Amino acid sequence: ATAGRPADEEVSSDSETESPFLGRRRREAAEEEVEETPQEKKLRLAKQYLEELRQLEEERAEEEEDLEPADLIGDRLKEDVLEQKGRLQRLVAKDVQPPDPARIRVLRGHQLPVTCLVISPDDRFIFSASKDGSLIKCKWEVDSGKRLCVVPGGKKGTEERHMGHASHVLCMAISSDGKYLATGDRNKLIMIWDAATCKRLHIFTGHRDAVSGLSFRKGTHQLYSASHDRCVKVWDVGENAYMETLFGHQDIITGLDSLSRECCVTAGGRDGTVRLWKIPEESQLVFSGHQGSIDCIQLINEEHMVSGADDGSLALWGLTKKKPLALARQAHGEQGAQGLQQPYWISAVAALRNSDLLATGSHSGSVKLWKCGEGFRKLEHLLDIPLVGFVNSLKFSAAGDFLVAGIGQEHRLGRWWRIKEAKNSICIIPLKQKTTASSPESPGST
């Protein structure tokens, strides 16, 4: 631990030498190959997975007495196969009802614009961060709207003795087991927190500019980070280790996302590209289709993603095509006087994982919900949810029963405009559905 800091550990990616953890991992992998053939390993992992699945579904079968565990396991395995292939598309968008504005809950606590938020995997808590000159990091209880934990920020230059960030926080991520929370700031720092206690565990350094994107690989404690320094870094939070750095973007990276595969996707700002990074191969695929700065991105499933740009366009991508499968231009309309109109920037996108439901945010006065057409080849506008201010972050709950928006008087990345009547807040939007049952997949999606 660095002298003067709290008793957590600082890990830097500045060293050119291979991290001890990466070397150890390779040695262990080599030893494993000697002791166990690939077929034996595959069989062992499959048996382990089926046993875990059997225990899980037996517990569910006790609650749903009319179903046999075997039926539940079969259905679950089919869903898992479709999910891994990126073909799972639950058709829920057609059943979503416009929410009652009176039922939208507004949580206040940040002094300056909310820049990012995440929802815990069990949908019980929301973590949010803000510009706040410094930062306030809040942990909210979804049911009550109660603030459970606040880590106030410090003034610039007080990082040595302060527990929180001392500059704008731009991004955050939570691990799929809900154990770790990661936050990244304008001051090039990544902080790792215990999500249950809000205690800081580690500081990761090495980025040479603002940290603008974070995502944990699903099912692991592997963390991907992106920065305005145009590179992507890979960390192992469980081992408290830096692993590698990848380069390719020609402008600042503005957003990043990942799922369970060992890869991540990034939005490259004004270089006009979206990139898929294959971590083991240290290679990348380049996608282009927007005309402006690409400011936000999210994966829908393992094979499809959505991105938004400041030219007002919303793009739907398949990872096997270099151009968008569908593109909605001026998705939030235009602003300005006659002859001087400019499209409203898309400042946030969200996807309900493995479904056909999307959400977009801007400063146009509403959050928009969208339906992905069959095979992800069409974008259809569903409805508008009135919200005043810059929508800087959007997240669906895992169950899809609510959407959370992080609202600010300013855009998360700058101060081009200020909407005085907006409230710096978290908005929890309930999503009602016509029916509770929905088809697990689109007939044409396989």
N, C-alpha and C positions, 0 to 999 in steps of 0.2 A: 504494500500500500504506500502511496506517495505521502511523504511527510506533510502534516497539516490537514490532510483530507480526513473525512470520517473513516471509520474502520471498514471501508469496502475497498475493492481492488480496481486498479486501473489497468486496462489492457490496450496496448497500442498495436496498430497495423503498420507502423512506420518501418519496422525491421524488414530487411530484404531476405532474411533467412527464413526457412520454413518453420512454422510454428511447431513446438514439441508435440502438440496434440495431433497435428496432421501426420507427422512422422510416425507417431505411435499407432494411429489409425491404420496407416498403410502396412506397418509391420504386423498388426493384429489380423488384417485382411489376408496377408500372405500366409500367416500361420494357419488361419482358418481354412484356406484353400487346401493345405496339406492334410489337415485332419478330417475334412468333410468335403465331399464332392458337391458341385452345384446342385445336382439332383437331390442329394440327401438333405442339403440345406433347405431347398424349396419345399421338400416333403415335411421337414420338421416345422418350418414356419407355417405351412398350411394347416398342419394338425393343431398347432398352438392357436392359430386364428379361429379354427372351427370350434375348439374347446371354449375359447372366450365368448364366441358368438352363441354357443349352446347355453352357457350359463346366463348370458344376457337375455336371451329369448325365453328361457324357462321362467325368469323373473317376470317378464312381460306377460307370459301365458297365464301366470297366476292371477294377474289383474284382468286379463281378457279370457275368461274361462272357456269360451266357445271355440277358441283357436288352439290347435296343437302346436307345441314347440317346433316340430318338424316343418309345419307350414310356414311359420314365421321365419325359420332359418332359410328355407328355400326362397321366400320372397326377398329377404334381406340380401342373400347371395346374388340374386338377379340384379337388384338395385346396385350392389357394389360393383358388379361387372360393368354395368352400363355407365356408372359414375367414373370408373377408371378409364374407360374408353372415351369419355367425354360425350356420351350419347344420351345421358339421362336428362330429360327435360320435363319436369312436372308442370302440368298445365294448370296454373293457378290464377293467371292474370285475368282471365275472363270472369272470374268470380269475385274480384275485388270491388268493394263498394266505396263510393266517396265518403271519407270520414266526416263526422259532425265536427265543425270547427270548435264548438264549445267543449269537445272532449279531448282536444289537443292540449297536453300538459306542457307548461313552460317552466323550466327550472333555471333560476337565476343564481349566480354566484361568481361568475367571471366578470372582472371589471372592463376588460377589453375583448375584442372579437375572439370567439371560439374558433380555433384553427383545425382541430382534429378530435376524433372520438373513436372509441371501440366499445363493443358490447361483449361481456363475458360469455363463454361458450354455453353456459346454462341459462342465458338470457336474464339473469337476476341483477346484474350490475352494469352501469355505464361508466366508463372512464373518459374524461374530457380534459383538454388542455387549451391554452389561450395565449394571445400575444402578451397581455398583462404587463407590459413593460419588462417585467420579469416573467413569471409564470405562476398560475395556480393550477395544480393538478387535482381534480375532484373525482371522487368515487361516489356514485349515486346509486341508491337502491331503486330499481325500476318500479316495484309495487307502490312504495310510499312516496317516491320522489325525494327522499331524505338524503342529505349530504352526509356521507359516512366518514370521509377522510379528505383532508386538504393538505397539500404540501405547498406552502407559499414559495414564491421565487425570491431570488436575491438580486441585488443590484449588480451591474456589470463589474467584473473584477473580484467578486466575492465567492467564486466557485470553490476556492480552497477550503472555505470554512462553512459553506452553505449546503444544505441537503438537496435543495431543488435546483432547477435550471436558473440561469441568470440572463437569459435572452428568450426571444420568441420560440415556442415549441411549434414545429411544423408538421410532425407526424408521430404516430404511435401504433403499436401492434401488441396483440396478446396471444400467447401460445395456446394451442388447441386444447391443452389440458387445464388452462386457466391458471397455471402456476406463475408464469413470468409476464411482466408488462415491460415493453421497451418504448422509450421516448427519444426523439431526436430534435435538436435545436439549431438555431441560426449560428450558434457559436461552435459548430463542428462536433458537438458531443452527442454520444448515445448513452443514455442511462438505463440500466436494467433494475427493475423493481420487483419485490415480492408482491404479487397482485392482492394477496389476502391481507397483508399488514401495511402496504404502501411504504415499506422500508426499502431504501436504496441498497442494492447489492453490489453492483459493479458500474464502472464507467469505461466505455470503449472509445478510444481516440484513434485518429489516423486519417479521417476525411479532412480535406483541405479547404472545404467550404461548407455551407449550411447543409445539414442532413434533412432531406426532403421526402424520403420514402422508407418505410420499414414494413417487413412482413415475416412472420414465422412460417416455416414450412410445416404444413399440417402433419400432425402425428409425431413431430420431433421438436427439439429445442434449437434447431438450426435457424439462424436469423439472417435475412438478407437486408442490406441497407443501401440506399441510393442517395446521391448528393448533388449539389450544384457544381461539385468538382468533376462531374461527368462520369464518375465510375460507380460500380456496384461492388460492395464488399460482402464476404460471407463470414459469419461468426458461429461458434458453437457456444451457446449461453450456458448449457449444463456443465461444460468443461471449462468455461470462462476463457475461451481461446479464439484468436483470429485465425482464419483459414486461408482465404485468398482474395484477390482483387481482379476485377474484370473491367476492361476499357472498350469504348466503341462510340458512344454518343458524341455528337459535335456541339451540343449545347447543354445547358443545365438539365438535369433529370428532375422532373416535377412530381412523379408518382411511381409507385411500385406495388406489385401484388404477386402472390404465389398460392399454390394449393399443395397437394401431396407429392407431386413429382419433384425431382431434384432440378427444378428450373424456376425462373421468375420472369415476369413481364414488366417493362418500364415505359414511361411516357417521356419523350425527349425534348419537351419544350419547343423552341424555335427551330430545331433541326428537322422538325416535321416528321419524325419517325417514332413508331412503336417498336420495341425490340423484345424478342424472346431469348433469354439467356439459358443455354444448356450448361449447367455447372460442371458435371464430370468431364465433358468434352472441351470445356472452355471455349465454346463457340456461340454464335448468335444468329438469329434470323431477323431480318429487317422488314418492317411493314410500313407502307406510306399511303395516305389518302386524305388527310386533313390539309387545309390551306394555311391555318394559323398555328399558334403555339398550342401544343397538346399539354393540357394542364392536369388531367386526371384519368385514371385507368383502373379497371377491376376485372378479374376473371369471373366468368359466369359458371364455367365448369372446366374440366381439364383440356378442352379443345376450343373453347370460345371465350371471347372477352369483349368488353365495351370501353370506349374512351370518349372524352369530350375535349373540345378545343375553344380558344378564344375567338374563332371565326363563327362560333355559334353552332358548329356541327357536332352531331352525335354519331359515332361509328360503331358498327357491330362487325367483329372479326372472327374468322376461323383460322386456326393456327397453321393450316395447310395452304392458305391463299395469301398472297402478298398485298392484295387490295381488299377494302372492306366488303363484306357480304351484303351489308345494307348501310345507307348513310342518310341521316335526317339533317338537312341543312336548316339553319336558323331555327333550331329546335325550340328555343324560347322566344322567338320573335325578334323584333328590332326596337331600338331606342333612338331618341334624337329627333331633331326637327326635320321637316320635309327637305329632302335633298342631301341631308347630312346623317342619314340613318346608319347605325352600326348594329350588328347583331349582338344580342346579349351573350356574354361569355358563358360557357359551360364551366362552372367552377367545382362541381362534384358529381360523381356518378356512383351508383350502388346497384348491385345485382343480388337478388335472392338466389343463393347457390343452387345449381342444378334445376332451375325453373325457367319460365318464360317471362318473369317479371323484373323490370328495371325501374330505377328512379334517377332523375337528374335534377340538379340545383343550379341556380344562377342568382342574379340580383333583380330578376324580372317581376318579383312579387309572388312567385308560386314555385312549389316543387311539382314536377310533372312525373306521372307514372306512365310506363310504356309496356307494351306487349311485344315480345319477340315472336315473329311468325314461325311457321313450321320449318324446321331445318335451319333456323336462325338466319333466314334470308330476307326478312322484312321487319320493319319497325313501325308499330302502330300506336299512336298516342291514345291513352286511355282516359286520363282525368288530371285535373289540376288541384293542388292543395294550397290554399292561400297562405303565404309566409313572407313577411317583410324583412328585407335585409339580404346580405350576402350569405348564400348557403355554401359554407366552406367544407362541410363534411356530411356524408350520408351513410347510414348503415341499416340494413334490415336485421331484425332479430333472426336467430337460427330457425325458429318455428314459423317465421313469416307473419306473425300476428301484430307486429308493430314496426314502424320505421322511425329512426332517430335522426334528427337534423341538428348540426352545429351551426348556429347563426351568429353573424357579426355585422357591425356597421361598416367594416372594410373587408376587402379580399384578403385571404390568408397570406398571400405572397407579397402584397404591397399596399400602397395607399393612393390608388388612382382616383377613387371616388369615396365619398363617405355618405352613408344613408343615416341621417340623424334620427329619424323616427324608428329605426330598427333597435331591437333589444339584443344585447350580447347574451345569448342564452342557449340552452339545450331544449329542443322541442320533441316530445314523444307523441308520435302520430299513430293512433290505433288503426289497424287495417281489418275491417270486417269483410267476411266472405259470404256469398249467397249460400254455398254449400260447404260442408267440412270435408267431404270426400273429393278427391281429384285424381285423374288418371296419372299413374306414375311416370308415363313417358308419352311423348308424341308419337302417333302411328308412323310418321315419316322420319322421325329423328334417328331411327336405327338404320 
